[in-house]
Amino acid sequence: MSLRNIAIIAHVDHGKTTLVDQLFRQSGTFRDNQRVEERAMDSNDLEKERGITILAKPTSVEWTPPAGGEPVRINIVDTPGHADFGGEVERILSMVDGVVLLVDSSEGAMPQTKFVTGKALALGLKPIVVVNKVDRPDERIQEVLDEVFDLFVSLDATDEQLDFPVLYASGRNGYANDDASLRSGTLQPLFQKIVDHVPPPALDVDAPFTFLVTLLDRDNFLGRVLTGRVTSGRVKVNQAIHALDMDGNVIETGRASKIMSFRGLDRVPVDEAQAGDIISLAGLAVATVANTIADTSVSEPIQAQPIDPPTLSMRFAVNDSPMAGREGSKVTSRMIRDRLEREAESNVAIKVTESEDKDSFEVAGRGELQLGVLIETMRREGFELGISRPRVLFGEDENGGKTEPYETVMIDVDDEFSGTVVEKMNIRKAEMTDMRPSGGGKTRITFSAPSRGLIGYHGEFLSDTRGTGIMNRLFEKYGPHKGKIEGRKNGVLISNGAGEANAYALGPLEERGVLMVGVGEALYEGMIIGENAKTEDLEVNPMKSKALTNFRASGKDDAVRLTPPWKMTLEQAIAYIDDDELVEVTPKTIRLRKRYLDPNERKRMSRAKAA
């Protein structure tokens, strides 16, 4: 059976996972009456809840040409669209021989499109461009194609790559056509294009077995499962193999105890795999991502793709608040260390370093979303953590000057809000590089902005644009340090003691600012209970209750009506806090607190900082 390996790449929400769904349905992977969830590839809970893809996942479909002929097995890798998970895309592109580039018929080429396309073109892959969502009322198919062509030219594509085939599709309705005006049909033209345009793996089947690990996961029964593409030769079950690192040193030797191939959504055990197959392999205990697994006669490792460096870091500390250990089951630094090391193993875009005091860890990643997803996953597993404000990782240029990461920010907003957005971005030291109308009363503005200024801006941006603005970010370069950037303007309300919040006390406090706690919530000294309307922090007593006397009825003025408290999500809380504050994350609650709970300690630290 002939073989094709492809990856589906695109910007966020351009319809990658939905298209894979339809490819499944139309290739006969599912029975006609089989119940299948939407976006079947988004398999973990967080992916389903957020409607985004976080992990790159391989799958395969079998397609028989309608005219008859030999069936073709197409291995498809579904990739995430968010720049934060770009590390996933960079790795898997070495497994495939061609890419399907999806572009939204209205939004066109976006920052992430540029990032993934650049990576694919650099590896010499020839893309098939699919203009998706052609049934949108605001489609501008021809302009989008021109944008894609210009993008390819700017990324130094070869003449072969510029001569790309184009299909017009709707992933949701399950059709693709050569003609832009058709709005019906099937995905047969796409299957045909993949078979015609993507070359079969040109690899040596008779050479000794080699295999580059690109993904790693754990199985309760099989232990470490390594996924990648067989680069040469054949591998059989129980064959003797060893793992080599980048320098060609043998890390461990063992046997291929289980070989699994992808069939639709399932991994199926097979006895043998050969060059070009995408497989999962079990049997090794130490080998990790970017290692080469090979026959014991091989001593030359395969060169892995270098990965872009992380740009943002957060401190994960043991939860040391007065309420620690009430909800979570995993609260010690040893457990946190083991879990973070496990994460760094399988996710190459994350780096973990232990601090000197041994009870906190610096975790560096690509962005707030990536680290937010990691925290959310840990929280669901029963961990309790204290999380600090994200900070960017600075670098140095050749002259010893300080540099910091910059991002390309592309913003689509309604015309009436464009002035506010430009003003806010200027405050955050961003430079506008382009501004053009994108039709339908919207403007597209492009900035080059230091990552430091963008931390915590997204929530404010949504409220400035009444929820209609779309912001896309992508790492651009390390550039000169921009100096001081204004952070949060408002101070916070801090509880001055421990106890339960009382309606009698919260009523008057509403005048001071916005409350984040409701009646009856347990509080402790140093916990943040709301946002102050002024710039300085204010210590308040939210536990005060009414003194009872024998002169008046005690229930007369108890009916205090409070505004519902402002409950933050995890990402909002991380973006909101200042340098001297932490987010306390437990399986059930998210609290904000000062780093130093004792007021005298806080004063001493602020004086030391000022000095």
C-alpha positions in Angstrom: 0.0 0.0 0.0 1.4 3.4 -1.0 1.8 6.0 1.7 1.5 9.8 2.1 2.5 11.8 5.2 1.0 15.3 5.6 0.5 17.9 8.3 -2.4 20.3 8.4 -1.2 23.8 9.4 -3.1 27.1 9.8 -3.8 30.0 12.0 -6.1 29.7 15.1 -9.8 28.9 14.2 -9.2 28.5 10.5 -10.8 25.0 10.7 -8.0 22.4 10.9 -9.6 19.9 13.3 -13.0 20.3 11.6 -11.5 19.4 8.2 -9.8 16.3 9.7 -13.3 15.3 11.0 -14.7 15.4 7.5 -11.6 13.5 6.0 -12.4 10.8 8.5 -16.1 10.6 7.6 -15.5 10.6 3.8 -12.7 8.1 3.8 -14.9 5.5 5.5 -13.0 5.5 8.8 -16.3 5.6 10.7 -19.3 3.4 10.2 -22.3 5.2 8.8 -24.2 4.8 12.1 -21.3 5.4 14.4 -21.7 8.2 16.9 -18.7 10.5 16.6 -18.2 13.7 18.6 -17.4 16.9 16.7 -13.7 17.7 16.5 -12.8 14.1 17.3 -9.1 14.9 17.3 -9.4 17.3 20.3 -9.3 14.5 22.8 -8.3 15.9 26.2 -10.7 17.8 28.4 -9.1 21.2 28.1 -9.1 21.0 24.3 -12.8 20.2 24.4 -13.7 22.9 26.8 -11.8 25.7 25.1 -12.4 24.5 21.6 -8.7 24.8 20.7 -6.0 22.2 19.8 -3.1 22.1 22.3 -1.2 18.9 21.3 -0.2 17.8 17.8 -1.7 14.4 17.1 -1.1 12.0 14.3 -3.9 9.9 12.7 -4.4 8.1 9.5 -7.1 7.5 6.9 -7.3 5.0 4.1 -8.5 6.3 0.7 -9.4 4.4 -2.4 -9.6 6.4 -5.7 -13.2 6.5 -7.1 -11.9 5.3 -10.4 -10.6 2.2 -8.7 -7.0 1.4 -8.1 -4.7 0.7 -5.2 -5.9 2.2 -1.8 -3.6 4.8 -0.3 -2.8 5.3 3.4 -2.6 9.0 4.3 -1.0 9.8 7.7 -2.3 13.2 8.8 -0.9 15.2 11.7 -3.3 17.8 13.2 -1.4 20.7 14.7 -2.3 23.5 17.1 -2.9 27.1 15.7 -1.8 29.2 18.7 1.7 30.6 18.7 2.2 29.5 22.3 2.1 25.9 21.1 4.3 26.5 18.1 6.9 24.1 19.6 4.5 21.3 18.7 4.4 22.4 15.1 8.1 22.9 14.7 8.8 19.3 15.7 6.3 17.4 13.7 7.1 19.1 10.4 10.2 16.8 10.2 7.8 13.7 10.1 5.9 14.7 7.0 6.5 15.1 3.2 3.9 17.8 2.5 1.6 20.2 4.2 -2.0 21.4 3.6 -2.1 25.1 4.4 -5.6 26.3 5.4 -6.4 29.9 5.0 -9.7 31.5 6.1 -11.5 33.0 3.1 -12.2 36.2 5.0 -9.3 36.7 7.5 -6.6 35.7 5.0 -2.9 35.2 5.9 -2.5 35.9 9.7 0.7 36.0 11.9 0.6 32.2 12.8 0.1 31.4 9.1 3.3 33.2 8.4 5.2 31.4 11.3 4.1 27.8 10.3 4.5 28.4 6.6 8.0 29.8 7.1 9.0 26.6 9.0 7.5 24.4 6.3 9.1 26.2 3.4 12.5 26.2 5.1 12.3 22.3 5.3 11.6 22.3 1.5 8.0 21.0 1.8 5.6 21.9 -1.0 2.3 23.2 0.4 -1.2 22.6 -1.0 -3.2 25.8 -0.2 -6.8 25.3 0.8 -9.0 28.4 1.0 -11.4 27.3 3.8 -14.8 28.6 4.8 -15.7 29.8 1.2 -19.3 29.8 2.2 -18.8 32.8 4.5 -20.8 35.9 3.4 -17.7 38.2 3.8 -15.4 36.0 1.7 -12.7 37.7 -0.4 -11.2 34.6 -2.0 -9.1 36.3 -4.7 -7.5 38.9 -2.3 -6.7 36.1 0.2 -4.9 34.1 -2.5 -2.9 37.2 -3.5 -2.0 37.6 0.2 -0.8 34.0 0.4 1.3 34.4 -2.7 2.9 37.6 -1.3 3.6 35.7 1.9 5.4 32.9 0.1 7.5 35.4 -1.8 8.5 37.3 1.4 9.5 33.9 2.9 11.9 33.2 0.0 9.9 30.3 -1.4 11.4 28.5 -4.4 9.7 28.5 -7.8 8.4 25.0 -7.2 6.9 26.0 -3.9 5.3 29.1 -5.5 3.6 27.0 -8.0 1.2 25.7 -5.4 -2.2 24.0 -6.2 -5.3 25.7 -4.7 -8.6 24.2 -3.6 -11.7 26.0 -2.3 -13.3 24.2 0.6 -15.7 24.3 3.4 -14.5 22.0 6.2 -17.7 22.1 8.1 -19.9 21.2 5.1 -17.3 18.7 3.8 -16.5 19.8 0.2 -13.5 21.0 -1.7 -13.4 22.1 -5.4 -11.0 23.4 -8.0 -13.6 26.0 -8.9 -14.1 28.9 -6.5 -17.8 29.4 -7.4 -19.0 25.8 -6.4 -20.7 25.4 -3.0 -21.2 21.6 -3.0 -19.5 18.3 -3.6 -17.2 16.1 -1.5 -13.6 16.1 -0.4 -12.5 13.7 -3.1 -10.5 16.5 -5.0 -8.5 17.1 -1.8 -7.7 13.4 -1.4 -6.7 13.3 -5.1 -4.5 16.5 -4.7 -2.7 15.0 -1.7 -2.0 11.7 -3.6 -0.9 13.6 -6.7 1.1 16.4 -5.1 2.7 15.0 -2.0 5.5 12.6 -2.8 5.6 9.1 -1.1 8.4 8.9 1.5 11.6 8.5 -0.5 13.4 6.5 2.2 15.7 3.5 2.2 13.9 0.4 3.4 16.9 -1.8 3.3 19.2 0.3 5.5 19.5 -0.3 9.3 16.5 0.9 11.3 16.5 4.6 12.5 13.7 6.6 14.0 13.6 10.2 15.3 11.4 10.8 18.4 9.1 13.9 17.9 6.3 13.3 20.5 6.3 11.6 23.9 3.4 10.5 26.1 2.9 8.0 28.9 0.7 5.0 29.1 -0.2 3.4 32.4 0.4 -0.1 30.9 3.2 0.5 28.4 5.2 3.2 30.2 6.9 5.7 27.9 5.5 5.8 24.4 7.7 7.5 21.7 6.0 8.7 18.5 7.8 9.6 15.3 8.5 8.6 11.7 10.7 5.6 10.8 13.5 7.3 8.8 15.1 4.2 7.3 15.0 0.4 7.5 12.4 -1.9 9.2 11.6 -2.6 12.8 10.1 -5.7 14.2 8.6 -6.4 17.7 11.3 -7.4 20.2 14.1 -6.2 18.0 17.2 -5.0 19.9 17.4 -1.2 19.7 19.3 1.6 21.4 18.8 5.4 21.9 21.3 8.0 20.8 21.5 11.6 21.9 22.4 14.6 19.7 26.1 13.9 20.0 25.8 10.2 19.1 26.3 8.9 22.7 24.3 5.8 23.6 21.8 6.7 26.4 20.2 3.3 26.8 19.7 -0.1 25.0 16.5 -2.2 25.1 14.0 -3.9 22.9 11.0 -2.6 20.9 8.4 -4.3 23.1 5.4 -2.8 21.3 5.0 -1.2 17.9 1.8 0.7 17.2 0.5 2.2 14.0 -2.3 4.8 13.7 -5.6 3.7 12.2 -8.2 6.5 12.4 -8.5 7.6 16.0 -6.9 4.4 17.5 -3.4 3.1 17.9 -3.2 -0.5 16.7 -0.4 -2.9 17.5 1.5 -4.1 14.5 4.4 -6.7 14.1 6.5 -4.6 11.8 7.0 -1.1 10.5 9.1 0.2 7.7 10.6 3.5 6.5 8.0 6.3 6.1 5.5 4.9 8.6 4.5 7.1 11.5 4.5 4.8 14.6 4.5 4.7 18.4 7.2 2.6 20.1 7.3 1.3 23.6 10.1 -0.4 25.5 12.6 2.3 26.4 12.7 4.0 29.8 15.0 7.0 29.3 14.9 8.1 25.7 13.1 11.4 25.1 12.1 13.9 22.4 14.8 14.7 19.7 16.7 11.4 20.5 17.4 8.9 17.8 16.2 5.3 18.3 18.1 2.9 16.0 19.3 -0.6 15.4 22.3 -1.4 17.6 24.6 -1.2 14.5 23.9 2.5 14.0 26.1 5.1 15.7 25.1 8.3 13.7 22.2 10.3 15.2 19.5 12.0 13.0 19.7 15.8 13.3 16.6 17.2 15.0 15.0 20.5 14.1 16.2 23.4 16.4 13.4 24.9 18.5 12.8 28.6 19.0 13.7 29.6 22.6 11.1 30.4 25.3 10.4 34.1 25.9 8.4 34.2 29.1 8.8 32.7 32.6 6.8 32.2 35.8 7.6 31.1 39.2 5.8 28.0 40.4 6.1 27.9 44.2 4.7 25.6 47.0 1.4 27.1 48.3 2.3 28.6 51.7 -1.0 30.5 52.4 -2.9 29.8 55.7 -5.4 27.7 53.7 -2.8 25.5 52.1 -3.5 21.8 51.9 -7.3 22.0 52.4 -8.3 21.1 48.8 -5.3 19.7 47.0 -3.7 16.3 47.5 -0.3 17.2 45.9 1.3 20.0 47.9 5.0 19.3 48.4 7.8 20.7 46.4 9.0 17.2 45.5 5.7 16.4 43.8 5.7 19.7 41.9 9.3 19.1 40.8 8.6 15.6 39.5 5.5 16.8 37.6 7.3 19.8 36.0 10.3 17.6 34.9 7.8 15.2 33.3 6.2 18.1 31.5 9.6 19.5 30.3 10.4 16.0 28.9 7.5 15.8 26.6 7.1 19.5 25.8 10.3 20.8 24.3 9.2 24.4 24.3 9.3 24.5 28.2 12.4 24.8 30.4 12.3 24.2 34.2 15.0 25.5 36.6 15.0 25.0 40.3 15.5 28.1 42.5 18.1 28.3 45.2 15.6 28.0 48.1 14.4 24.6 46.6 10.7 25.2 47.1 10.0 27.2 43.9 10.7 26.6 40.2 11.2 28.9 37.3 9.2 27.6 34.3 9.9 29.3 31.0 7.6 28.9 28.0 6.3 30.6 24.9 3.4 32.6 26.3 0.8 33.1 28.9 -1.6 30.7 27.3 0.9 27.8 27.2 1.8 28.3 30.9 -1.9 28.9 31.8 -2.8 25.5 30.2 0.0 23.8 32.2 -1.2 25.3 35.5 -4.8 24.4 34.7 -3.8 20.7 33.9 -1.8 20.5 37.2 -4.7 22.0 39.2 -7.0 19.3 37.9 -4.5 16.7 38.9 -4.8 17.9 42.5 -1.8 20.3 42.8 -1.7 23.4 44.9 0.6 26.2 43.6 1.6 29.8 44.2 2.1 31.5 40.8 4.0 34.7 40.3 3.5 37.4 37.7 4.9 36.4 34.3 8.2 38.1 33.3 10.0 38.2 30.0 13.4 36.6 29.5 16.0 39.3 28.6 18.9 38.7 26.4 22.2 40.5 25.5 23.4 41.8 22.1 27.0 41.7 20.8 27.8 45.0 22.5 26.6 43.9 25.9 23.3 45.9 25.6 20.1 44.6 27.2 17.6 43.1 24.7 14.0 41.9 25.1 11.6 39.8 23.0 9.3 41.7 20.6 6.1 40.4 19.1 4.2 41.1 15.9 0.7 42.0 17.0 -2.1 42.0 14.4 -5.3 43.6 15.6 -8.7 43.6 13.8 -11.1 46.1 15.3 -14.2 48.1 14.3 -13.2 51.6 13.0 -14.6 53.4 16.0 -12.3 51.7 18.4 -9.1 51.9 16.4 -8.0 55.3 18.1 -8.3 53.8 21.6 -6.3 50.7 20.6 -3.5 52.7 19.0 -3.3 55.0 22.1 -3.2 52.0 24.5 -0.6 50.3 22.5 1.6 53.4 22.4 1.5 53.6 26.2 2.9 50.0 26.1 5.8 51.1 23.9 4.4 49.4 20.7 5.3 50.8 17.3 2.7 50.8 14.5 4.0 49.2 11.3 0.9 49.0 9.2 -2.8 50.2 9.2 -5.3 49.4 6.5 -9.0 49.0 6.2 -10.1 45.4 5.9 -13.7 46.0 4.7 -17.0 45.8 6.6 -16.2 48.8 8.8 -13.1 47.1 10.3 -9.5 48.1 10.4 -6.4 45.9 10.5 -3.5 47.4 12.5 -0.1 45.8 12.8 2.3 46.6 15.7 5.8 45.6 16.7 5.6 45.5 20.5 7.8 44.4 23.4 6.3 41.2 25.0 6.6 42.9 28.4 4.1 45.5 27.6 1.5 43.0 26.4 1.3 41.0 29.6 -2.1 41.5 31.0 -3.4 43.7 28.1 -5.8 41.2 26.5 -8.6 41.6 29.0 -8.4 45.4 28.8 -8.3 45.2 25.0 -11.5 43.2 25.0 -13.3 45.7 27.2 -12.0 48.6 25.1 -13.3 47.1 21.9 -16.7 45.9 23.5 -15.6 42.3 22.9 -15.5 42.7 19.1 -11.7 43.1 18.6 -9.4 40.2 17.6 -5.8 40.2 18.6 -3.1 37.8 17.2 0.5 37.7 18.5 3.6 36.1 17.3 7.2 36.2 18.5 9.2 38.4 16.1 12.8 39.0 17.4 14.9 40.1 20.3 15.3 43.9 20.0 16.7 46.8 22.2 15.3 47.2 25.7 12.4 49.8 25.8 12.8 51.1 29.3 10.1 51.3 31.9 6.5 50.4 30.8 3.4 51.4 32.8 1.7 48.5 34.5 -1.5 48.3 36.4 -2.7 51.7 37.6 -5.1 50.7 40.4 -4.1 49.5 43.9 -5.9 46.6 45.7 -8.0 46.1 48.8 -6.2 43.8 51.2 -7.8 41.9 54.1 -6.3 42.9 57.5 -7.3 39.7 59.3 -8.6 36.2 59.0 -12.3 35.1 59.2 -15.4 35.1 57.0 -16.5 38.0 54.8 -19.5 39.7 56.2 -22.2 41.6 54.2 -22.3 44.4 56.9 -18.6 45.1 56.2 -18.7 44.5 52.4 -21.5 47.0 51.8 -19.5 50.2 52.6 -16.4 48.7 51.0 -18.1 48.6 47.6 -17.7 52.4 47.5 -13.9 51.9 47.7 -13.6 49.8 44.5 -14.6 46.5 42.9 -14.9 43.5 45.2 -13.6 40.0 44.3 -15.1 38.1 47.2 -18.7 37.3 48.2 -20.4 36.9 51.6 -19.3 34.0 53.7 -16.0 33.4 51.9 -13.1 32.4 54.0 -10.3 35.1 54.1 -6.9 35.4 55.6 -4.5 38.3 56.4 -2.8 39.6 53.2 -5.4 38.2 50.8 -6.6 40.5 48.0 -10.3 41.0 48.3 -10.9 43.7 45.6 -9.5 46.4 43.4 -9.1 49.9 44.9 -10.4 52.8 42.9 -7.2 54.8 43.7 -3.6 54.0 42.9 -2.4 52.9 46.4 -3.2 49.7 48.3 -5.6 49.8 51.1 -5.9 47.5 54.1 -9.6 47.0 55.1 -11.6 44.8 57.5 -14.2 42.8 55.5 -15.2 40.7 58.6 -16.7 43.5 60.7 -20.2 42.6 62.0 -22.8 44.8 63.6 -22.6 45.4 67.3 -25.9 44.5 68.9 -27.4 46.7 71.6 -30.7 46.5 73.4 -31.9 49.8 71.9 -33.0 48.7 68.5 -34.0 45.7 66.6 -31.0 43.8 65.3 -32.5 42.9 61.9 -33.7 46.4 60.8 -30.8 47.4 58.5 -29.2 44.0 57.8 -30.6 43.8 54.2 -27.4 44.9 52.5 -27.6 44.5 48.7 -24.3 43.7 47.1 -23.1 43.7 43.5 -22.0 40.2 42.5 -18.2 39.8 43.0 -15.7 39.9 40.2 -14.6 36.3 39.7 -11.4 36.0 37.6 -10.4 33.0 35.5 -6.9 31.7 35.9 -5.5 33.6 32.8 -7.1 36.8 34.0 -5.7 36.4 37.5 -2.2 35.8 36.2 -2.4 38.8 33.9 -3.8 41.0 36.6 -1.3 40.5 39.5 1.6 42.8 40.2 5.2 41.9 41.0 4.6 41.7 44.7 1.5 39.5 44.4 0.8 35.8 43.8 -2.1 33.8 42.5 -3.0 30.9 44.8 -4.2 28.1 42.7 -6.0 25.1 44.3 -8.2 22.4 42.6 -11.3 24.3 43.6 -10.4 28.0 44.0 -8.3 30.8 42.6 -7.3 33.5 45.2 -5.1 36.5 44.8 -2.7 37.4 47.7 0.3 39.6 48.5 3.6 37.8 48.4 4.3 38.9 52.0 1.1 38.4 54.1 2.3 40.4 57.1 1.8 44.2 56.6 5.1 45.0 58.5 7.0 42.6 56.2 5.4 44.3 53.2 6.5 47.7 54.3 10.0 46.5 55.0 10.3 44.9 51.6 8.9 48.0 49.7 11.5 50.2 51.6 14.3 47.8 50.7 13.2 47.9 47.0 13.0 51.7 47.0 16.5 51.9 48.4 
